[in-house]
Amino acid sequence: MISFLTLIEALIVLIVAAILLSGIRVVKEWERMPVLRLGRYIGLRGPGITYLIPFIDKAPMKVSMRLQTISFRTEQTLTADNVPVNVDAVMYAKPVDVEKCILNVENYLTATQWAAQTTLREVIGKIELNELLSERERVGRHLREIIDEKTEAWGVKVTSVEIRDVIIPAMLQEAMSRQAQAERERMARVTLATAELQAAQKMIEAAKMYEKSPEGMALRWMNILYEIGQQPGTNTIILIPANLPTAGVAPIGLLSLTGQQGGKGGES
């Protein structure tokens, strides 16, 4: 009989010890744990080891103070110029007031995500497609400001919002590609025409200079003939015009003819 009572007492002691030890909690360095005593909020615990009174104190959750990455997107949202787009974005946020995160909202991460998604729809509906594609950073900053105002009451600070991808219909992509190609061709033609105009102006200036200096024109002719002769190929044919200008002396052809006539006269 005594041994049975002793066994019951030992069992009771073990149960009581287990209940008492169940109140020990370990909170990590980056976590905070709100505590409710009989349903009333009494404060935060952590980091480190803390103790909750069994059956009296409750810890509904642990809140991570680290930066959270929240991805969100919109489905078929119309821009200001009535273009349907799908936009993927990512938001970086973290709790700065744990009491508000616990007491003012059921799930602060879910609420922040939905607030970001609805805000993204609103912003996309007010801007045009070209602005959305070319000014993603500015759109992201505008989104961050609006979302941060909404989440301030929940104790969440939004540090940045980035637009990851903008998906547009395939037909519109082809049209934009053709437009970009046409724009590149237009710029190429403008550049070529500008180069032709500049070259023509320089040639006119050179012609005026050669007109004032016949010797310079003759030297230019000789340089052109020399460059033609230096080109690769053994079957190069050089056509020398009859009105080859002179540079203060008789042309090469005339000198050759004069030499030949002089030689014949000497022989005779």
C-alpha positions in Angstrom: 0.0 0.0 0.0 2.9 2.4 0.9 4.7 1.7 -2.4 1.5 2.4 -4.4 1.1 5.8 -2.7 4.8 6.6 -3.3 4.3 5.7 -6.9 1.3 8.1 -7.2 3.2 10.9 -5.4 6.2 10.4 -7.8 3.9 10.5 -10.7 2.2 13.7 -9.4 5.7 15.3 -8.9 6.7 14.4 -12.5 3.5 15.9 -13.8 3.9 19.1 -11.8 7.5 19.4 -12.9 6.6 18.8 -16.5 3.9 21.5 -16.3 6.3 24.0 -14.7 9.1 23.3 -17.2 6.6 23.7 -20.1 6.7 27.4 -19.4 10.3 27.8 -20.5 10.7 29.6 -23.8 13.8 30.4 -25.9 13.5 33.5 -28.0 16.1 34.0 -30.8 18.1 37.2 -31.2 16.1 38.4 -34.1 12.7 37.5 -32.6 10.2 39.0 -30.2 7.5 37.2 -28.4 4.3 39.0 -27.2 2.8 37.6 -24.0 -0.9 37.6 -23.0 -1.8 37.0 -19.4 -5.4 35.9 -19.0 -6.1 37.4 -22.4 -4.5 40.8 -21.6 -1.4 42.0 -23.4 1.4 42.5 -20.8 4.5 43.1 -23.0 7.2 41.5 -25.2 9.8 38.9 -24.2 13.2 38.2 -25.8 15.7 37.6 -26.9 17.0 34.8 -24.7 15.3 32.5 -22.2 12.0 33.6 -20.7 9.3 31.9 -18.7 5.5 31.8 -19.1 3.2 30.9 -16.3 1.5 27.7 -17.4 -2.3 28.0 -18.1 -2.1 31.8 -17.4 0.4 33.3 -19.9 0.0 32.7 -23.6 2.4 33.5 -26.5 0.3 33.6 -29.7 3.3 33.9 -32.0 6.9 35.0 -32.4 7.6 38.0 -34.6 10.7 38.1 -36.6 12.4 41.5 -36.7 14.4 40.7 -39.8 13.7 42.1 -43.2 10.9 40.2 -45.0 10.7 39.6 -48.7 7.2 39.6 -50.0 6.4 38.9 -53.7 3.1 40.0 -55.3 1.7 40.4 -58.7 -1.4 41.7 -60.6 -3.5 39.8 -63.2 -4.5 41.6 -66.4 -4.4 45.2 -65.2 -5.1 48.0 -67.7 -2.7 50.9 -67.9 -3.8 54.5 -68.5 -3.6 53.8 -72.3 -5.8 50.7 -72.0 -3.0 48.1 -72.4 -3.5 44.9 -70.4 -0.3 43.9 -68.5 0.7 41.4 -65.8 3.2 42.9 -63.4 5.4 41.0 -60.9 6.9 42.9 -58.1 8.8 42.3 -54.8 8.6 44.3 -51.6 11.0 44.4 -48.7 9.5 45.2 -45.3 10.1 44.5 -41.6 8.2 45.0 -38.4 9.2 48.1 -36.4 6.4 48.1 -33.8 5.6 44.6 -32.7 2.7 45.7 -30.5 0.9 47.1 -33.5 1.7 44.0 -35.5 0.0 41.9 -32.9 -2.8 44.1 -31.6 -3.9 46.0 -34.8 -4.0 43.3 -37.5 -4.7 39.6 -37.6 -1.7 38.7 -39.8 0.6 41.6 -40.7 2.4 39.8 -43.5 -0.8 38.8 -45.3 -2.3 42.2 -44.8 0.8 43.9 -46.1 0.9 41.7 -49.2 -2.8 42.4 -50.1 -2.2 46.1 -49.5 0.8 46.0 -51.9 -1.2 44.2 -54.5 -4.2 46.6 -54.5 -1.8 49.6 -54.5 0.0 48.2 -57.5 -3.3 47.9 -59.4 -4.2 51.5 -58.6 -0.8 52.9 -59.7 -0.7 50.9 -62.9 -4.2 52.2 -63.8 -2.8 55.8 -63.6 0.3 55.5 -65.8 1.0 54.6 -69.4 2.8 51.5 -70.7 5.9 53.4 -71.8 6.3 55.0 -68.4 5.9 51.7 -66.7 8.6 50.1 -68.9 11.1 52.9 -68.9 10.7 54.3 -65.3 10.5 51.3 -63.1 12.5 52.8 -60.3 10.3 55.8 -60.1 7.2 53.7 -60.1 8.7 51.5 -57.4 9.4 54.5 -55.2 5.9 55.8 -55.6 4.6 52.3 -54.7 6.7 52.2 -51.6 5.4 55.6 -50.4 1.8 54.6 -50.8 2.2 51.1 -49.3 4.2 52.5 -46.4 1.4 54.9 -45.5 -1.1 52.0 -45.4 1.1 49.7 -43.3 2.2 52.3 -40.8 -0.8 51.6 -38.6 0.2 47.9 -38.5 3.7 48.6 -37.3 5.4 47.6 -40.6 8.0 49.6 -42.4 8.3 49.2 -46.2 11.9 49.8 -47.2 11.7 49.4 -51.0 9.5 48.0 -53.8 10.9 46.8 -57.1 9.2 45.9 -60.3 10.6 42.6 -61.4 8.8 41.9 -64.7 6.1 43.5 -66.9 4.3 41.0 -69.2 2.4 42.3 -72.2 0.5 40.5 -74.9 2.5 38.8 -77.6 0.9 40.8 -80.4 1.8 44.1 -78.7 5.4 42.8 -78.2 5.7 42.3 -82.0 4.3 45.7 -82.7 6.7 47.3 -80.3 9.6 45.4 -81.8 8.6 46.6 -85.3 8.3 50.2 -84.0 11.8 50.0 -82.4 13.3 48.6 -85.6 11.7 51.3 -87.7 13.1 53.9 -85.3 16.6 52.4 -85.5 16.3 52.5 -89.3 15.2 56.1 -89.3 18.1 57.1 -87.0 20.5 55.2 -89.3 19.2 57.1 -92.4 19.4 60.4 -90.6 23.0 59.6 -89.6 23.9 58.6 -93.1 22.3 61.7 -94.6 24.1 63.9 -92.1 27.4 62.3 -93.0 26.8 62.8 -96.7 26.0 66.5 -96.0 29.2 67.0 -94.1 31.2 65.2 -96.7 29.7 67.3 -99.5 30.5 70.5 -97.5 34.1 69.4 -97.1 34.4 68.5 -100.7 33.1 71.9 -101.7 35.6 73.6 -99.4 38.4 71.4 -100.9 37.3 72.3 -104.5 37.5 76.0 -103.7 41.0 75.5 -102.3 42.2 73.5 -105.3 40.6 76.2 -107.6 42.9 78.8 -106.0 45.9 76.5 -106.1 46.5 74.6 -109.4 49.8 73.1 -107.9 47.8 71.6 -105.0 45.4 70.1 -107.5 48.2 68.5 -109.5 49.8 67.1 -106.4 46.4 65.6 -105.4 46.1 64.0 -108.8 49.5 62.4 -108.5 48.6 61.1 -105.0 45.4 59.6 -106.3 47.3 57.8 -109.1 49.9 56.5 -106.6 47.2 55.1 -104.3 45.5 53.4 -107.2 48.8 51.7 -108.2 49.4 50.5 -104.6 46.1 48.5 -104.5 46.5 44.7 -104.5 46.0 42.9 -107.7 48.1 42.4 -110.8 45.4 43.3 -113.4 45.0 46.9 -112.3 44.2 49.2 -115.2 44.8 52.9 -114.7 43.0 55.4 -117.0 44.8 58.7 -117.0 42.7 61.6 -118.3 44.0 63.7 -121.2 43.6 67.0 -119.2 46.0 65.9 -116.4 46.9 69.1 -114.5 50.5 70.1 -114.2 52.5 71.2 -111.1 54.8 73.8 -112.6 56.4 71.3 -115.1 55.3 69.4 -118.2 53.2 66.3 -117.6 54.9 62.9 -117.6 53.3 62.0 -121.0 54.6 65.1 -122.6 58.1 64.6 -121.2 58.1 61.1 -122.6 57.1 62.3 -126.0 59.6 65.0 -126.0 62.4 62.6 -125.1 61.4 60.3 -127.9 61.4 63.0 -130.4 64.8 64.3 -129.2 66.2 60.8 -129.5 65.0 60.4 -133.0 66.4 63.7 -134.0 69.8 62.8 -132.6 69.8 59.6 -134.4 69.0 61.3 -137.6 
